[in-house]
């Protein structure tokens, strides 16, 4: 998307990437765009949009991820500093916003507990039918020319417990910064 998020009268280029990186480029000169800000999300970005969404006068960037999460970055200052010995006091508007978010969170937690209980009851009944849920897998297997390695990226709209990689040739697995997996190696069986 293109949007004037910096408020300088010139639209910036907003980019959401497959690897979860959100970037803001500025056109300071006529030559090449300059990276001004970047932010890393934990999954690929499906769409990105700039605009005024939450509060008048504060522009925001909204990004939708592969699994459906909506993330917002705002120009509204969220931290306030008090002087030495000063207590930080929240405005009435901020207190009511925090209270409503807490109530919404409690409501969602209760709803999750009810659905889990309902699932437990239905799965233990004599008429229960077991089936594997259908879900889409977003997978990419790309060559990194710099170090002659391949990147395997798997995204699913549910938690991934185990990924088994089987190969008939020896494979070296490289650790990357975004990897949260625990790698376990098994020796190759020639048969």
Buried (B, 14 or more C-beta within 10 A) or exposed (E): BEBEBBEEEEBBBBBBBBBBBBBBBBBEEEEEBEEBBEBEBEBBBBEBBBEEEEEEEEBBBBBBBBBEEEBEBBBEEEEEEEEEEEEEEEEEEEEEEEEEEEEEEEEEEEEEEEEEEEEEEEEEEEEEEEEEEEEEEBEEEEEEEEEEEEEEBEBBEEEEEEEEEEEEEEEEEEEEEEEEEEEEEEEEEEE
